[in-house]
């Protein structure tokens, strides 16, 4: 069972987009750490959350998902420096600013995010459950591997179903 927000997100995914799942590449973590250092050099007090399969060290899209934790009223303090570092944001709304770029051959999604948003808190909780429970992590990686070459909507549906199941425990 998916939440209304999850169902809403699935509708935004192009119908022909396909999930490509790759073995974990350790250099993705080194690239993420370099980006985090770059951010911290400019904004030392900005908290960074590196999540997703790459942060967990498992098979996935070998992309880098970074959340910069702030509050919407403070976004204006960070946007100029982030724009200087990563270019113009690709998405802007009152609660989230998104940058997309490539670094060392890896796709990067960087979000200036409301640290208090329920969606972010759920994402962090899911990450912690997977990080701290080896059997759940293995089960999650198997789901991801089984989704290779599936339509991206179906891949995300299976991920959401798994996340909702482990969060309900």
BALOBA-1460 file (C-alpha; in Angstrom, 3 decimals):
// residues 169
<rec num="1" residu="x" x="0.000" y="0.000" z="0.000"/>
<rec num="2" residu="x" x="1.358" y="3.395" z="-0.989"/>
<rec num="3" residu="x" x="0.680" y="6.770" z="0.563"/>
<rec num="4" residu="x" x="-1.144" y="9.432" z="-1.455"/>
<rec num="5" residu="x" x="2.129" y="11.392" z="-1.810"/>
<rec num="6" residu="x" x="3.922" y="8.298" z="-3.106"/>
<rec num="7" residu="x" x="1.148" y="7.652" z="-5.633"/>
<rec num="8" residu="x" x="1.307" y="11.317" z="-6.657"/>
<rec num="9" residu="x" x="5.084" y="11.073" z="-7.219"/>
<rec num="10" residu="x" x="4.699" y="7.949" z="-9.387"/>
<rec num="11" residu="x" x="2.485" y="9.954" z="-11.738"/>
<rec num="12" residu="x" x="5.354" y="12.403" z="-12.369"/>
<rec num="13" residu="x" x="7.692" y="9.678" z="-13.685"/>
<rec num="14" residu="x" x="7.830" y="9.390" z="-17.485"/>
<rec num="15" residu="x" x="6.018" y="6.233" z="-18.548"/>
<rec num="16" residu="x" x="8.931" y="5.039" z="-20.688"/>
<rec num="17" residu="x" x="11.701" y="5.584" z="-18.108"/>
<rec num="18" residu="x" x="13.492" y="2.335" z="-17.212"/>
<rec num="19" residu="x" x="15.350" y="1.478" z="-13.990"/>
<rec num="20" residu="x" x="18.978" y="0.525" z="-14.540"/>
<rec num="21" residu="x" x="20.467" y="-1.131" z="-11.458"/>
<rec num="22" residu="x" x="24.249" y="-1.422" z="-11.304"/>
<rec num="23" residu="x" x="26.637" y="-3.104" z="-8.879"/>
<rec num="24" residu="x" x="27.857" y="-0.788" z="-6.127"/>
<rec num="25" residu="x" x="30.872" y="1.284" z="-7.191"/>
<rec num="26" residu="x" x="32.937" y="2.355" z="-4.132"/>
<rec num="27" residu="x" x="34.152" y="5.480" z="-5.944"/>
<rec num="28" residu="x" x="30.600" y="6.869" z="-5.707"/>
<rec num="29" residu="x" x="31.155" y="7.351" z="-1.965"/>
<rec num="30" residu="x" x="34.465" y="9.143" z="-2.573"/>
<rec num="31" residu="x" x="32.736" y="11.475" z="-5.025"/>
<rec num="32" residu="x" x="29.934" y="12.138" z="-2.519"/>
<rec num="33" residu="x" x="32.481" y="12.915" z="0.215"/>
<rec num="34" residu="x" x="34.235" y="15.371" z="-2.122"/>
<rec num="35" residu="x" x="30.948" y="17.184" z="-2.801"/>
<rec num="36" residu="x" x="30.165" y="17.253" z="0.929"/>
<rec num="37" residu="x" x="33.624" y="18.746" z="1.628"/>
<rec num="38" residu="x" x="32.985" y="21.361" z="-1.037"/>
<rec num="39" residu="x" x="29.678" y="22.303" z="0.643"/>
<rec num="40" residu="x" x="31.177" y="22.292" z="4.146"/>
<rec num="41" residu="x" x="34.072" y="24.529" z="3.049"/>
<rec num="42" residu="x" x="31.547" y="27.207" z="2.039"/>
<rec num="43" residu="x" x="28.819" y="26.531" z="4.611"/>
<rec num="44" residu="x" x="30.321" y="24.708" z="7.619"/>
<rec num="45" residu="x" x="27.116" y="24.835" z="9.672"/>
<rec num="46" residu="x" x="24.874" y="23.352" z="6.983"/>
<rec num="47" residu="x" x="24.025" y="19.744" z="7.877"/>
<rec num="48" residu="x" x="24.314" y="17.262" z="5.001"/>
<rec num="49" residu="x" x="22.495" y="13.907" z="4.823"/>
<rec num="50" residu="x" x="23.935" y="11.432" z="2.301"/>
<rec num="51" residu="x" x="21.345" y="8.699" z="1.775"/>
<rec num="52" residu="x" x="20.237" y="6.106" z="-0.724"/>
<rec num="53" residu="x" x="21.807" y="2.924" z="-2.036"/>
<rec num="54" residu="x" x="25.189" y="4.549" z="-2.695"/>
<rec num="55" residu="x" x="25.462" y="5.680" z="0.924"/>
<rec num="56" residu="x" x="24.433" y="2.175" z="2.048"/>
<rec num="57" residu="x" x="27.049" y="0.567" z="-0.213"/>
<rec num="58" residu="x" x="24.645" y="-1.603" z="-2.207"/>
<rec num="59" residu="x" x="23.597" y="-2.061" z="-5.827"/>
<rec num="60" residu="x" x="21.461" y="0.712" z="-7.227"/>
<rec num="61" residu="x" x="21.637" y="3.508" z="-9.739"/>
<rec num="62" residu="x" x="25.109" y="4.547" z="-8.498"/>
<rec num="63" residu="x" x="23.803" y="8.050" z="-8.048"/>
<rec num="64" residu="x" x="24.410" y="10.478" z="-5.214"/>
<rec num="65" residu="x" x="21.490" y="11.732" z="-3.131"/>
<rec num="66" residu="x" x="22.364" y="14.610" z="-0.815"/>
<rec num="67" residu="x" x="19.957" y="16.527" z="1.397"/>
<rec num="68" residu="x" x="21.078" y="19.825" z="2.879"/>
<rec num="69" residu="x" x="19.044" y="20.280" z="6.039"/>
<rec num="70" residu="x" x="17.765" y="23.757" z="6.730"/>
<rec num="71" residu="x" x="14.441" y="25.546" z="7.127"/>
<rec num="72" residu="x" x="12.607" y="27.374" z="4.328"/>
<rec num="73" residu="x" x="13.084" y="30.746" z="6.026"/>
<rec num="74" residu="x" x="16.878" y="30.204" z="5.921"/>
<rec num="75" residu="x" x="17.136" y="28.973" z="2.305"/>
<rec num="76" residu="x" x="18.057" y="32.447" z="1.052"/>
<rec num="77" residu="x" x="21.255" y="32.280" z="3.157"/>
<rec num="78" residu="x" x="22.468" y="29.234" z="1.210"/>
<rec num="79" residu="x" x="21.085" y="29.571" z="-2.322"/>
<rec num="80" residu="x" x="23.757" y="32.030" z="-3.605"/>
<rec num="81" residu="x" x="26.694" y="29.848" z="-2.494"/>
<rec num="82" residu="x" x="25.016" y="26.652" z="-3.716"/>
<rec num="83" residu="x" x="24.262" y="28.282" z="-7.068"/>
<rec num="84" residu="x" x="27.890" y="29.378" z="-7.308"/>
<rec num="85" residu="x" x="29.026" y="25.793" z="-6.618"/>
<rec num="86" residu="x" x="26.443" y="23.813" z="-8.600"/>
<rec num="87" residu="x" x="24.728" y="26.155" z="-11.036"/>
<rec num="88" residu="x" x="21.116" y="27.207" z="-11.261"/>
<rec num="89" residu="x" x="18.606" y="25.005" z="-9.365"/>
<rec num="90" residu="x" x="16.548" y="22.667" z="-11.540"/>
<rec num="91" residu="x" x="13.500" y="22.820" z="-9.254"/>
<rec num="92" residu="x" x="12.339" y="25.464" z="-6.831"/>
<rec num="93" residu="x" x="9.356" y="25.472" z="-4.530"/>
<rec num="94" residu="x" x="8.735" y="26.909" z="-1.060"/>
<rec num="95" residu="x" x="9.944" y="23.800" z="0.791"/>
<rec num="96" residu="x" x="12.592" y="22.358" z="-1.531"/>
<rec num="97" residu="x" x="15.300" y="23.568" z="-3.892"/>
<rec num="98" residu="x" x="16.896" y="20.946" z="-6.171"/>
<rec num="99" residu="x" x="20.138" y="20.849" z="-8.146"/>
<rec num="100" residu="x" x="20.971" y="18.086" z="-10.623"/>
<rec num="101" residu="x" x="24.430" y="17.644" z="-12.099"/>
<rec num="102" residu="x" x="27.103" y="15.077" z="-12.852"/>
<rec num="103" residu="x" x="30.335" y="14.634" z="-10.978"/>
<rec num="104" residu="x" x="33.005" y="12.068" z="-11.868"/>
<rec num="105" residu="x" x="30.480" y="10.244" z="-14.061"/>
<rec num="106" residu="x" x="27.826" y="9.981" z="-11.323"/>
<rec num="107" residu="x" x="24.409" y="11.636" z="-11.369"/>
<rec num="108" residu="x" x="23.951" y="13.901" z="-8.355"/>
<rec num="109" residu="x" x="20.675" y="15.118" z="-6.879"/>
<rec num="110" residu="x" x="21.209" y="17.749" z="-4.226"/>
<rec num="111" residu="x" x="18.252" y="19.089" z="-2.264"/>
<rec num="112" residu="x" x="18.057" y="22.077" z="0.039"/>
<rec num="113" residu="x" x="15.360" y="20.573" z="2.233"/>
<rec num="114" residu="x" x="13.202" y="21.489" z="5.196"/>
<rec num="115" residu="x" x="14.834" y="19.570" z="8.046"/>
<rec num="116" residu="x" x="11.444" y="19.293" z="9.767"/>
<rec num="117" residu="x" x="9.490" y="17.846" z="6.847"/>
<rec num="118" residu="x" x="7.804" y="14.514" z="7.594"/>
<rec num="119" residu="x" x="8.973" y="13.142" z="4.221"/>
<rec num="120" residu="x" x="12.621" y="13.845" z="5.056"/>
<rec num="121" residu="x" x="12.259" y="12.384" z="8.551"/>
<rec num="122" residu="x" x="10.764" y="9.240" z="7.008"/>
<rec num="123" residu="x" x="13.636" y="9.051" z="4.518"/>
<rec num="124" residu="x" x="16.214" y="9.321" z="7.306"/>
<rec num="125" residu="x" x="14.391" y="6.711" z="9.413"/>
<rec num="126" residu="x" x="14.285" y="4.302" z="6.447"/>
<rec num="127" residu="x" x="18.000" y="4.821" z="5.815"/>
<rec num="128" residu="x" x="18.815" y="4.169" z="9.493"/>
<rec num="129" residu="x" x="16.695" y="0.987" z="9.561"/>
<rec num="130" residu="x" x="18.531" y="-0.347" z="6.506"/>
<rec num="131" residu="x" x="21.958" y="0.757" z="7.728"/>
<rec num="132" residu="x" x="21.438" y="-0.873" z="11.124"/>
<rec num="133" residu="x" x="19.812" y="-4.148" z="10.007"/>
<rec num="134" residu="x" x="21.913" y="-6.302" z="7.689"/>
<rec num="135" residu="x" x="19.055" y="-8.682" z="6.779"/>
<rec num="136" residu="x" x="16.769" y="-5.780" z="5.771"/>
<rec num="137" residu="x" x="19.616" y="-4.273" z="3.761"/>
<rec num="138" residu="x" x="20.168" y="-7.538" z="1.891"/>
<rec num="139" residu="x" x="16.419" y="-7.880" z="1.254"/>
<rec num="140" residu="x" x="16.309" y="-4.312" z="-0.073"/>
<rec num="141" residu="x" x="19.269" y="-4.893" z="-2.386"/>
<rec num="142" residu="x" x="17.596" y="-8.055" z="-3.742"/>
<rec num="143" residu="x" x="14.439" y="-6.075" z="-4.507"/>
<rec num="144" residu="x" x="16.526" y="-3.484" z="-6.342"/>
<rec num="145" residu="x" x="18.423" y="-6.125" z="-8.345"/>
<rec num="146" residu="x" x="15.149" y="-7.820" z="-9.317"/>
<rec num="147" residu="x" x="13.923" y="-4.474" z="-10.683"/>
<rec num="148" residu="x" x="16.741" y="-4.021" z="-13.196"/>
<rec num="149" residu="x" x="15.236" y="-3.020" z="-16.553"/>
<rec num="150" residu="x" x="11.707" y="-2.645" z="-15.150"/>
<rec num="151" residu="x" x="9.778" y="0.518" z="-15.804"/>
<rec num="152" residu="x" x="10.926" y="3.139" z="-13.294"/>
<rec num="153" residu="x" x="7.376" y="3.581" z="-11.964"/>
<rec num="154" residu="x" x="7.239" y="-0.120" z="-11.062"/>
<rec num="155" residu="x" x="10.712" y="0.039" z="-9.523"/>
<rec num="156" residu="x" x="9.679" y="2.976" z="-7.336"/>
<rec num="157" residu="x" x="6.409" y="1.245" z="-6.406"/>
<rec num="158" residu="x" x="8.320" y="-1.824" z="-5.180"/>
<rec num="159" residu="x" x="10.756" y="0.368" z="-3.221"/>
<rec num="160" residu="x" x="7.915" y="2.316" z="-1.614"/>
<rec num="161" residu="x" x="6.077" y="-0.888" z="-0.675"/>
<rec num="162" residu="x" x="9.237" y="-2.208" z="0.993"/>
<rec num="163" residu="x" x="9.898" y="1.088" z="2.808"/>
<rec num="164" residu="x" x="6.314" y="1.253" z="4.069"/>
<rec num="165" residu="x" x="6.556" y="-2.345" z="5.295"/>
<rec num="166" residu="x" x="9.744" y="-1.770" z="7.308"/>
<rec num="167" residu="x" x="8.529" y="1.575" z="8.679"/>
<rec num="168" residu="x" x="5.313" y="-0.062" z="9.914"/>
<rec num="169" residu="x" x="7.239" y="-2.510" z="12.138"/>
